[in-house]
Amino acid sequence: MDRFFSIRNGGRWQGYTLACVVLLLFLTAARSYGQSAEATLHVDFVTDTSTHKASTTAPVTVAWLTPQGVNAAIAPPIPAHTYQMVQKDKMFDPHLLVVPVGSIVVFPNRDPFFHNVFSLFNGKRFDLGLYEAGSERRVRFDREGVSYIFCNIHPQMGAVILSLATPYYSVSREGAIVIPQVPPGRYLLNVWSESATLESLNAARREVTVQAADTNLGSVSLVAAPSLLAHHANKFGETYPASPGSASPYSLY
């Protein structure tokens, strides 16, 4: 009986010890999350991969950090919000919108004619159909990804909505990116630009470590490429009708 009691209690103490270790790791990580630092990154664009000739301009780039390991286990929840992407003067405003996953984006039509907003890309696929001036439609972006936004009537209209599952992101200013209030720990770095090749964006993805003090994540080189917004098909996968003077039922709009 004494032997049985000691075995049971030994197992119980092992369980208590394991629980204490897990709790200690959690508290240590939580304490780290109470601290924060700036993570900086520089983005260079090259126009010729053979000579690595730098581009004269720095297109807009978004960088974000996805928590890994212990950071992922205690990452704070990301509150969803409601945003707007306005249709005015045959343009989307803003051209680029970054939103947390789960957020709703409202598409008000402030032009005196019809619009038909749609996206057939992997971020969020939807088709809002025709709707008139003064009305609006809304979409919930419930998954992470890049959504290219178009109008089925006006081929010159194009925008991008980037939905992210992390609060640690920033948009570049002349090639420089500063991501504020990042707790120390391990992260997966991702970058995106509508003016870069998919291959160079994939190559730029890497795991990084943010220190308790401000951390320089170095630089990434992206290969410049024409934007997908420049030439695209309509929602049926067909070429837009020529206008004006075309036989399209939308030519009056």
C-alpha positions in Angstrom: 0.0 0.0 0.0 2.8 2.4 0.9 4.5 1.6 -2.4 1.2 2.2 -4.3 0.7 5.5 -2.5 4.2 6.7 -3.3 3.8 5.8 -7.0 0.5 7.6 -7.2 1.8 10.7 -5.5 5.0 10.6 -7.6 2.8 10.7 -10.7 0.7 13.5 -9.2 3.8 15.5 -8.4 5.1 15.0 -11.9 1.9 16.4 -13.2 2.1 19.4 -10.9 5.7 20.0 -12.0 4.7 19.9 -15.7 1.8 22.2 -15.1 4.0 24.7 -13.3 6.6 24.6 -16.1 3.8 25.3 -18.7 2.4 28.1 -16.5 5.9 29.6 -16.1 6.5 29.5 -19.9 3.1 31.1 -20.4 3.7 33.9 -17.9 7.2 34.5 -19.3 5.7 34.9 -22.8 2.9 37.0 -21.5 5.4 39.3 -19.8 7.2 39.6 -23.2 3.9 40.6 -24.8 3.7 43.5 -22.2 6.9 44.8 -23.9 7.0 46.0 -27.5 9.4 47.3 -30.1 9.5 48.7 -33.6 10.4 46.2 -36.3 11.9 48.0 -39.4 12.4 46.7 -42.9 13.6 48.2 -46.2 12.2 47.1 -49.5 14.1 47.4 -52.8 12.7 46.8 -56.2 14.8 45.6 -59.1 13.8 45.8 -62.7 16.4 43.5 -64.2 17.2 40.3 -62.3 20.4 39.7 -64.3 22.0 43.1 -63.3 19.8 43.8 -60.2 19.2 47.2 -61.6 17.2 49.1 -59.0 13.9 50.7 -59.8 13.7 54.5 -59.8 10.5 54.4 -57.7 9.5 52.3 -54.7 6.0 50.9 -55.2 3.7 50.6 -52.2 4.4 47.4 -50.2 2.7 45.9 -47.1 4.7 43.8 -44.6 3.2 41.8 -41.8 4.5 39.5 -39.0 2.6 36.3 -38.1 3.4 35.1 -34.5 5.1 31.7 -34.3 5.6 29.2 -31.5 4.7 30.6 -28.0 3.8 33.9 -29.6 1.1 32.3 -31.6 -0.4 30.6 -28.6 -0.9 33.9 -26.7 -1.3 36.3 -29.5 -4.1 38.9 -28.7 -7.4 38.6 -30.5 -7.7 41.0 -33.5 -10.9 43.1 -33.4 -12.9 43.2 -36.6 -14.2 46.5 -37.8 -16.3 48.0 -40.6 -14.4 49.8 -43.4 -15.4 51.6 -46.6 -14.2 51.4 -50.2 -16.0 54.2 -52.0 -16.9 54.2 -55.7 -16.5 57.8 -57.0 -15.5 59.2 -60.4 -15.1 55.7 -61.7 -12.4 55.0 -59.1 -12.2 53.0 -55.8 -11.1 55.0 -52.8 -8.9 53.9 -51.1 -6.9 52.1 -53.8 -5.4 49.8 -51.1 -7.2 48.7 -47.9 -5.7 46.5 -45.2 -8.3 45.0 -42.8 -8.3 42.4 -40.0 -9.8 39.0 -40.9 -13.6 39.1 -40.1 -14.0 42.7 -41.0 -16.8 44.1 -43.1 -16.1 46.3 -46.1 -18.9 48.6 -47.3 -18.9 49.5 -51.0 -21.0 52.7 -51.4 -21.8 53.9 -54.9 -21.4 57.7 -55.0 -21.4 57.9 -58.8 -24.6 58.9 -60.7 -24.7 55.6 -62.5 -24.5 51.8 -61.8 -21.6 49.8 -60.6 -21.0 46.1 -60.3 -18.2 45.3 -57.8 -16.6 41.8 -57.9 -13.5 39.8 -57.0 -12.7 36.4 -58.3 -9.3 36.0 -56.6 -8.3 33.7 -53.7 -8.6 36.3 -50.9 -12.4 36.6 -51.1 -14.6 35.7 -54.1 -17.8 37.7 -54.5 -20.0 39.4 -57.0 -22.3 42.3 -55.7 -24.3 42.6 -58.9 -25.6 45.8 -60.4 -26.5 48.5 -57.9 -27.5 52.1 -58.4 -26.3 55.5 -57.3 -26.7 56.2 -53.6 -26.9 52.5 -52.6 -24.3 50.3 -51.1 -23.3 46.7 -50.7 -21.1 45.0 -48.1 -18.8 42.0 -47.8 -17.3 40.2 -44.8 -13.6 39.3 -45.4 -13.5 36.1 -43.4 -10.2 34.7 -44.6 -6.6 35.9 -44.9 -5.5 36.8 -48.4 -5.3 39.3 -51.2 -8.5 40.3 -53.0 -8.3 42.3 -56.3 -11.4 44.4 -56.6 -12.9 45.3 -60.0 -16.1 46.7 -61.5 -17.8 44.6 -64.2 -18.8 47.8 -66.1 -15.8 50.0 -65.9 -12.5 48.3 -66.7 -10.4 51.2 -65.5 -11.6 50.6 -61.9 -9.3 48.5 -59.7 -8.3 48.2 -56.1 -6.9 45.8 -53.5 -8.1 44.6 -50.2 -5.6 42.7 -48.0 -7.2 40.9 -45.1 -4.7 39.8 -42.3 -4.9 37.6 -39.3 -2.3 39.5 -37.4 -2.2 43.1 -36.0 1.5 43.5 -36.7 1.7 45.1 -40.2 2.6 48.3 -41.9 2.6 50.0 -45.3 5.8 51.2 -46.8 6.9 54.9 -47.2 9.5 55.3 -50.0 10.7 51.7 -49.4 10.9 51.9 -45.6 8.5 49.9 -43.4 8.1 50.4 -39.7 5.8 47.9 -37.8 5.1 49.4 -34.4 4.4 47.7 -31.0 5.7 44.2 -31.8 6.2 42.0 -28.8 9.6 40.2 -28.8 9.5 36.7 -30.2 9.5 34.6 -33.4 7.5 35.7 -36.4 7.0 34.8 -40.0 7.7 37.8 -42.2 5.5 38.3 -45.3 5.6 41.1 -47.8 3.2 42.0 -50.6 3.1 44.5 -53.4 0.8 44.6 -56.5 4.0 45.7 -58.4 6.1 42.6 -57.7 6.3 39.1 -59.1 4.8 36.3 -57.1 8.2 34.5 -57.2 10.0 37.3 -55.5 7.2 37.7 -52.9 7.5 34.0 -52.0 11.3 34.3 -51.8 11.0 37.2 -49.4 9.0 35.1 -46.9 11.2 34.1 -43.9 11.2 33.5 -40.2 12.5 36.4 -38.1 13.1 37.2 -34.4 12.1 40.5 -32.9 14.1 41.6 -29.9 12.8 43.5 -26.8 14.5 46.5 -28.3 13.8 48.0 -31.7 14.8 45.4 -34.3 16.1 45.9 -37.9 14.9 43.0 -40.0 17.2 44.0 -42.9 16.0 44.4 -46.4 14.2 42.4 -49.1 14.5 42.7 -52.9 11.4 42.4 -55.0 11.3 42.0 -58.8 9.1 44.7 -60.4 6.3 43.5 -62.5 3.1 45.0 -64.1 0.2 45.2 -61.8 -2.7 42.7 -62.3 -5.0 45.7 -62.1 -3.7 47.0 -65.4 -5.2 44.3 -67.6 -8.0 42.0 -66.4 -11.1 40.3 -67.7 -14.6 41.0 -66.5 -16.4 38.7 -64.1 -17.3 36.2 -66.9 -13.6 35.9 -67.8 -14.2 37.8 -71.0 -12.7 41.0 -72.5 -14.6 44.2 -71.6 -16.7 45.6 -74.5 -15.1 48.5 -76.3 -16.6 51.9 -75.3 -17.9 54.4 -76.2 -20.1 53.4 -79.1 -20.1 49.7 -78.3 -23.1 47.5 -78.3 -22.7 46.8 -74.6 -25.9 47.4 -72.5 -23.5 49.2 -70.1 -22.2 51.7 -72.6 -24.4 54.5 -71.2 -22.8 54.2 -67.8 
